[in-house]
Each structure stands twice: as C-alpha cells, then as structure tokens.
Amino acid sequence: MIYLKLILRTTIVIFCTTLAVSIAQAQITNQEFSLASDNLTPADEETPDVYSELSPSCSSVSGGFLLGHTLNAGKSITLPSTGPTSTTYVTDIKVVKKYGLVLGLQNNTLAYSEDAGCTYQEAFKIEPAPNNILKFSNLTNDDKFLIYTLNGNFIAQVNISKSAGKVRFNAQSINFKNTIYGAGINIYDTRHLRIVGDNGFIYDSLNSGISFKRKAATSLGNMYEASIDSQDINHIVSGTMEFGTSVTFDGGKTWSRSGGFPSKNMNAFNVKIAENSPSVIWTLALNMNELDTNKMRAFYRSIDGGKTFKKEIEQEKIYGKGFTNGTPFLIAADNPHKIFFLIQEEWGSPAGTYLAQYQANALESKSKTEFIPGRFIYSLGHHLSKPQLLHLGFYRVVHTP
C-alpha cells in the first residue's frame, strides 16, 4: 500500500454553457493508493448513520475547495472562504451516511468533509488528470463506489474504511479502453461492475474490473449519458442523440425506445433514476423540431421506469432564461417527483446562479442565489434526511489572453 499525493498538471476542459466535454483520454496505469488522515476526531464506528445527525454550522467553508452549502434550498448560501485561482470545477457530490462524509470531485481531486460540509480536505488525486468531467457511481453496502469520466475512459473503484478514527480511501484504477457514459456496481455482488459504453453497449466485469465482456445488443446510436439503477443494475436508462431515451430491464439484452416525447427527434442529455424510487426518472431533453422556439428544451419525467415520459417544465417558464444542453439538476432526497436545478447568469450584472426547485407539474418555489462575481454553482448534492440542506459544487473559469 502506498500513500499518494500527486500534483495537478492538467485542468478539466468543459464548456460551461453546453456541458460539452473534451474526448481526450488519459493514459492510466493500474495502481492502488490510500490516505490515512491523522487529524480526525475518533468516532463511534458502530454508528450506522453518522451523517443524518450532522448539520453544517459555519459561516464559510474551509479547506481550499470550491464546495459550499445552503441550509434553506438557496435562500442563503455558505461559500468557500478560499479556493484555487486556476480554472476549477466541482463536477459531482456524494454523501456517505455511514461515516458522516461529504465527498466532492474537484478537477482530478477527491475531497471529503467529516463535519457535514464545513471543512474539506484532500483524499487523493488522479494522475495524469483526466480531461473529462468526473462522476460518482452508486455506493454499495460495503462502502464501494466507482469514479469515472463521463465521455472518457478513466474508471477507478474506491473503498472507504475507518480504523482507529482514521478514514482510509483505497482505490484501484481499472483498465478500460472504451468511452464511458455510465457505470455502476452490483450491490448484491460487488465484484460485478457494469459500464455503459459507445452506442449503449453494456460491458460487464465479474472480477472487480480485471476483465470486461461486452454484451451483444442493438446499437442505441450516439450517447450522451446513461443512468444505472443503484439497486438493480439490470435497469438502465440511456440518453441518446436524436432518439431521446431508451430503457432496458434485463441488463442490456433488449432495449426499448421511450415514448411520450413530443417528437421522434429528441436529444436527451442528462438522465437520472431516483435512488429511492427507481420507477421515477428525469431527463433534460431538446426537441430538434423546435430549435427556434423557447420550448425546445424541457425537463421530462417518467413514472414507469423509463417506458414513457411526460413534459414537466419548459425553459421559457423559468425567469425567462434558457436551459442549456445539460442543465445540472438533482432529484430531491425526500420526493422523487421534485428536482432542484441550476441556471447560470454568466454575463449579467451582477452574475451568478439561479437555484430553482420544481415539483411535478407546478413550480413550487424558486430562489436566487447570492451573486458572487466569478463564482457559479455547477453541481448539487443532497442531505438525505434534511431536504432543504443542499451541498453545492462551484466552478471558476480563469480566462487567459
């Protein structure tokens, strides 16, 4: 086992308004690395859910990462006190209830907090730095998850443990050469990894990523993102170019095109299956037949596992601002029919982010964030037992002449 602390050499390349990502692929070699944190307060390791009892109590977030939170769904925001001066993105956030951790992926670094999001520190860095946005997979009962690049080919399995009050992150990078659009772990057999690759083809590993085998299936066409059910990896919903979404309930042996979209020419960008209610799926999709109207992008919701979708809210109904091809959103922890989503006002005066919430067919409430020049919200994570408490990942773009 080696203790790894690496230097960030490459920043993630993302175009904010479209969520387009570079497809340059990092060359990764298999390696195992861990972190033992020496300055943590010992905790009762038998506590099954430390996080639910925690709430952040701080006026600013320390640690040098672009992570913050809101206690009231956006009416007020606790910002990071300091942060990097280079172009930086926090691309995903995950809560680990068992150990009371909040995890954030910032560029090529995994950051974590043990105090519900007031102080963050580095767990490890991925080197060479992938050129695509990093995402979390589902979390298993034995504290494993995957980190992978959306539209890239980096993937690693991470296992969290705690001994003598010290948190340890053991990670093993996996050799996978195809493009990744979604990834998950079978919670009933954590040696079983599943990846959704090019054209929606499914790749399975039964030996924790040592080898993969592709399943024979009909091509879904060009992909944007796939969501794998956290409880049943045979249930997958894929967002595609031109064909909207497709769903499988048998692990990719057969796929069905989803119904309910207003046209047969739909781009489905981000897709999410509700963790606690997998019959509910949300997607942000673009109607290619309405490119010159304010109705071209909208959120759609399915209540039958992805077989059919219904339009819920069009972009023209939110502040008069348009959605982008990949507007970030989060399904609420306490209600799968409710989402939080972000709209950036990058060139306004002042500039900032709108954090809105919507519940099944009616705009429930909306609130404007504090406007901080150069600071915008990019990702969201929820407190599993306090639905108004959201963890926020910011981004900062530094323009060079």
C-alpha positions in Angstrom: 0.0 0.0 0.0 1.4 3.4 -0.9 0.4 6.8 0.3 -0.2 9.0 -2.7 -0.2 12.8 -3.0 0.1 13.9 -6.6 0.4 17.3 -8.4 -2.4 18.6 -10.6 -0.9 19.0 -14.0 -4.0 19.3 -16.3 -7.3 21.1 -15.8 -10.6 19.7 -16.9 -11.8 21.0 -20.2 -15.5 21.8 -20.1 -17.6 24.4 -22.0 -20.0 25.6 -19.3 -23.0 26.6 -21.4 -23.3 23.3 -23.2 -21.6 20.8 -20.8 -19.6 19.6 -23.8 -16.5 17.7 -22.8 -13.2 17.0 -24.3 -12.7 13.5 -25.5 -9.0 13.4 -24.9 -8.3 10.2 -22.9 -5.7 10.0 -20.1 -3.4 7.1 -20.1 -3.9 5.3 -16.8 -1.9 2.5 -15.2 -3.3 0.3 -12.5 -2.3 1.4 -9.1 -3.6 1.2 -5.5 -3.5 4.2 -3.3 -4.8 5.2 0.1 -4.9 8.1 2.6 -4.8 7.9 6.3 -6.0 11.1 7.9 -4.1 11.8 11.1 -6.0 14.8 12.3 -9.5 13.3 12.5 -11.5 13.0 15.7 -12.2 9.4 16.6 -15.9 8.4 16.1 -18.1 5.5 17.1 -17.5 3.1 14.2 -20.6 1.2 15.1 -22.9 4.2 14.3 -24.8 3.1 11.2 -25.7 6.6 10.1 -23.5 9.4 11.3 -24.4 11.9 8.6 -28.1 12.2 9.3 -27.4 13.7 12.7 -25.0 16.3 11.3 -25.7 19.8 10.0 -23.0 22.2 8.9 -22.6 25.1 11.4 -20.1 27.6 9.9 -20.1 31.0 8.2 -17.8 29.8 5.5 -16.3 26.6 4.2 -12.6 26.0 4.7 -10.1 23.7 3.1 -9.4 25.4 -0.2 -12.0 23.6 -2.3 -14.9 25.2 -4.2 -17.6 23.5 -2.1 -20.3 25.1 -0.1 -23.9 24.5 1.0 -27.3 26.0 1.6 -29.5 25.3 4.7 -32.7 26.6 3.1 -32.7 25.5 -0.6 -30.9 28.5 -1.9 -32.3 31.5 0.1 -28.8 31.9 1.6 -25.5 30.2 0.8 -22.4 29.4 2.7 -19.5 29.9 0.4 -15.9 28.6 0.4 -13.6 31.0 2.2 -10.7 30.4 -0.3 -10.2 28.4 -3.4 -7.9 27.7 -6.3 -7.0 30.6 -8.6 -6.9 28.4 -11.8 -9.9 27.1 -13.8 -11.7 24.7 -11.5 -14.9 22.6 -11.5 -16.6 20.6 -8.8 -18.3 18.1 -11.0 -20.1 15.7 -8.6 -21.0 15.4 -4.9 -21.9 12.3 -2.9 -22.8 11.6 0.7 -21.6 8.6 2.6 -24.0 8.3 5.5 -22.2 5.5 7.4 -19.1 7.6 8.1 -20.7 11.0 8.0 -18.8 12.1 4.9 -19.5 14.5 2.1 -17.4 13.8 -1.0 -16.7 16.2 -3.8 -14.8 15.7 -7.1 -12.9 18.8 -8.0 -10.9 18.6 -11.2 -8.8 15.5 -10.6 -9.1 15.5 -6.8 -11.4 13.7 -4.4 -12.1 16.0 -1.5 -14.0 14.9 1.7 -15.6 16.5 4.7 -16.3 14.9 8.1 -18.3 17.8 9.6 -21.2 17.9 7.1 -19.5 20.3 4.8 -17.7 23.0 6.8 -14.2 21.7 6.3 -12.8 19.7 3.3 -9.5 18.0 2.8 -7.9 16.1 0.1 -8.3 12.3 -0.1 -6.2 11.7 -3.2 -5.6 12.9 -6.7 -5.8 11.1 -10.1 -2.7 11.5 -12.2 -2.5 12.0 -15.1 -5.6 14.2 -14.8 -8.4 13.1 -17.0 -9.7 15.7 -19.5 -13.3 14.8 -18.9 -15.7 15.5 -16.0 -15.5 13.0 -13.2 -18.7 11.3 -11.8 -19.6 9.1 -8.9 -21.4 5.8 -9.3 -23.8 4.3 -6.8 -22.5 3.4 -3.3 -22.7 -0.2 -2.1 -23.5 -1.5 1.3 -19.8 -2.4 1.8 -18.8 1.2 1.1 -17.5 0.8 -2.5 -18.2 3.1 -5.4 -16.7 4.0 -8.8 -15.2 7.2 -10.1 -15.4 7.6 -13.8 -15.1 10.1 -16.6 -18.3 10.9 -18.5 -17.5 10.6 -22.2 -13.9 9.4 -21.3 -12.3 6.1 -20.4 -10.9 6.6 -16.9 -12.5 4.5 -14.2 -11.4 3.5 -10.7 -13.0 1.6 -7.8 -12.8 3.2 -4.4 -13.4 1.5 -1.0 -13.9 3.6 2.2 -13.0 2.2 5.6 -12.4 3.7 9.1 -10.0 2.4 11.7 -9.0 4.0 15.0 -10.9 7.1 13.9 -9.0 7.5 10.6 -10.7 7.5 7.3 -9.0 5.5 4.5 -9.7 5.6 0.8 -8.3 2.6 -1.0 -8.6 3.0 -4.8 -7.7 0.8 -7.8 -7.8 2.2 -11.3 -9.3 -0.1 -13.9 -8.0 -0.7 -17.4 -11.0 0.1 -19.7 -10.4 1.4 -23.2 -13.8 2.3 -24.4 -15.8 5.5 -23.8 -17.9 5.5 -20.6 -21.4 7.0 -20.4 -22.5 5.4 -17.2 -21.2 3.0 -14.6 -22.4 1.1 -11.6 -21.7 -1.7 -9.1 -24.0 -4.6 -8.3 -24.9 -4.2 -4.7 -25.5 -7.9 -4.3 -22.1 -8.9 -5.7 -19.7 -6.0 -5.6 -17.2 -7.8 -7.9 -19.8 -7.2 -10.6 -19.2 -3.9 -12.4 -21.2 -2.6 -15.3 -20.3 0.1 -17.8 -22.5 1.6 -20.5 -20.2 2.4 -23.4 -20.4 3.6 -27.0 -23.7 3.1 -28.7 -25.2 1.9 -25.4 -23.3 -1.4 -25.4 -23.0 -3.0 -22.0 -19.7 -4.1 -20.6 -19.7 -6.4 -17.5 -16.8 -7.4 -15.2 -17.3 -10.2 -12.7 -13.9 -9.8 -11.2 -13.8 -6.2 -10.0 -12.6 -4.8 -13.2 -9.8 -7.2 -14.1 -11.5 -8.1 -17.4 -14.7 -7.0 -19.2 -17.0 -8.7 -21.6 -19.3 -6.9 -24.0 -23.0 -8.0 -24.2 -24.4 -8.3 -27.7 -27.2 -5.8 -28.3 -28.6 -3.4 -30.8 -26.8 -0.1 -31.1 -28.6 2.9 -29.5 -26.7 5.4 -31.6 -24.7 8.3 -30.3 -24.8 8.6 -26.5 -25.0 11.5 -24.0 -25.4 9.8 -20.6 -26.8 6.6 -19.1 -28.2 6.2 -15.6 -27.9 2.8 -13.9 -30.4 1.9 -11.1 -28.5 2.0 -7.8 -30.5 -1.0 -6.5 -30.8 -3.1 -9.7 -28.1 -2.7 -12.4 -30.2 -4.5 -14.9 -32.4 -1.4 -15.1 -30.7 1.3 -17.2 -32.0 4.4 -18.9 -29.8 5.9 -21.7 -30.0 9.4 -23.1 -29.1 9.5 -26.8 -28.8 11.9 -29.7 -31.9 12.1 -31.9 -33.7 9.2 -30.4 -34.5 10.5 -26.9 -34.1 7.9 -24.2 -34.1 4.1 -24.2 -34.6 1.7 -21.3 -33.6 -1.9 -20.5 -34.8 -4.0 -17.6 -32.6 -7.0 -18.4 -29.1 -5.5 -18.3 -28.9 -4.5 -22.0 -30.0 -7.7 -23.6 -33.0 -5.8 -25.0 -33.7 -2.1 -25.2 -37.0 -0.2 -25.8 -37.3 3.4 -27.0 -39.2 5.5 -24.5 -42.5 7.0 -25.5 -44.2 10.3 -24.6 -41.8 12.8 -26.1 -43.3 15.4 -28.4 -41.3 14.3 -31.4 -39.1 11.5 -32.7 -36.2 13.8 -33.0 -35.0 14.3 -29.4 -31.6 14.8 -27.8 -31.8 13.5 -24.2 -28.8 15.0 -22.3 -28.6 14.2 -18.6 -30.7 11.3 -17.3 -31.2 10.4 -13.6 -33.0 7.5 -12.0 -34.4 8.3 -8.5 -32.3 6.4 -6.0 -35.1 5.6 -3.6 -37.9 5.3 -6.2 -36.4 3.8 -9.4 -39.7 3.9 -11.2 -39.2 7.7 -11.4 -36.7 9.0 -14.0 -36.0 12.6 -15.0 -34.2 13.9 -18.1 -33.4 17.2 -19.7 -34.1 16.9 -23.5 -34.0 19.0 -26.6 -36.7 18.8 -29.2 -34.8 19.1 -32.5 -38.1 20.1 -34.3 -38.4 23.2 -32.2 -34.9 24.7 -32.4 -36.1 28.2 -32.9 -38.6 28.4 -30.0 -38.4 28.8 -26.3 -39.9 25.4 -25.9 -37.1 23.4 -27.4 -35.5 22.3 -24.1 -37.6 20.9 -21.2 -37.5 18.6 -18.3 -39.4 15.3 -18.7 -40.4 12.8 -16.0 -41.2 9.1 -16.2 -43.1 7.2 -13.5 -42.9 3.8 -15.2 -39.2 3.2 -15.1 -38.5 5.0 -18.3 -41.0 3.4 -20.6 -42.8 6.7 -21.2 -42.1 10.4 -20.3 -44.2 13.4 -19.9 -43.0 17.0 -20.3 -42.9 18.9 -17.0 -41.4 22.3 -17.4 -40.2 24.3 -20.4 -37.2 26.6 -20.3 -39.4 29.7 -21.0 -41.2 29.3 -17.7 -38.1 29.9 -15.6 -37.0 33.5 -15.2 -37.1 33.9 -19.0 -33.7 32.2 -19.0 -32.9 29.3 -21.2 -31.8 25.8 -20.2 -28.6 24.6 -21.7 -27.7 21.2 -23.2 -27.1 19.6 -19.8 -28.6 21.9 -17.2 -27.4 20.4 -13.9 -30.2 19.0 -11.7 -30.7 16.9 -8.7 -33.7 14.7 -7.7 -34.8 15.6 -4.2 -34.0 13.2 -1.4 -37.4 13.3 0.1 -39.5 13.4 -3.0 -38.6 11.7 -6.4 -41.1 13.9 -8.2 -39.2 17.0 -7.2 -36.0 18.4 -8.7 -33.5 21.2 -8.0 -31.8 22.7 -11.0 -29.3 25.4 -11.9 -29.4 28.2 -14.4 -26.2 30.3 -14.7 -26.3 34.0 -15.4 -22.7 34.4 -16.6 -22.8 37.7 -18.4 -25.4 39.6 -16.4 -24.7 42.4 -13.9 -24.3 41.0 -11.3 -23.6 37.5 -12.4 -24.4 34.3 -10.6 -26.7 31.3 -10.5 -30.4 30.7 -10.1 -31.2 27.7 -7.9 -34.8 26.6 -8.6 -36.9 23.8 -7.5 -39.8 22.2 -9.3 -42.4 19.6 -8.3 -44.4 17.6 -10.8 -46.3 20.0 -13.0 -46.1 23.0 -10.8 -43.3 25.4 -9.9 -43.2 25.0 -6.2 -40.7 27.8 -5.4 -37.7 29.5 -6.7 -34.9 31.4 -5.1 -32.0 33.4 -6.4 -28.6 32.7 -5.0 -26.2 35.2 -3.7 -24.4 36.7 -6.7 -20.6 36.4 -6.4 -18.6 37.5 -9.5 -16.7 34.6 -10.9 -18.5 32.0 -8.8 -21.1 29.8 -10.2 -22.8 26.6 -9.0 -22.0 23.6 -11.1 -23.1 20.5 -9.1 -25.6 19.6 -6.3 -25.7 17.0 -3.6 -28.5 16.5 -1.0 -28.6 15.8 2.7 -30.6 12.6 2.9 -32.6 13.5 5.9 -32.8 17.3 5.7 -34.2 18.1 2.3 -33.6 21.8 2.4 -29.9 21.3 3.0 -28.0 21.1 -0.3 -24.3 20.7 -0.8 -23.0 22.9 -3.7 -20.1 22.5 -6.0 -18.9 25.7 -7.7 -16.8 26.4 -10.7 -14.4 29.1 -11.6 -13.2 29.9 -15.0 -9.9 31.9 -15.4 -9.6 33.3 -18.9 -6.1 33.7 -20.3 -5.2 36.3 -23.0 
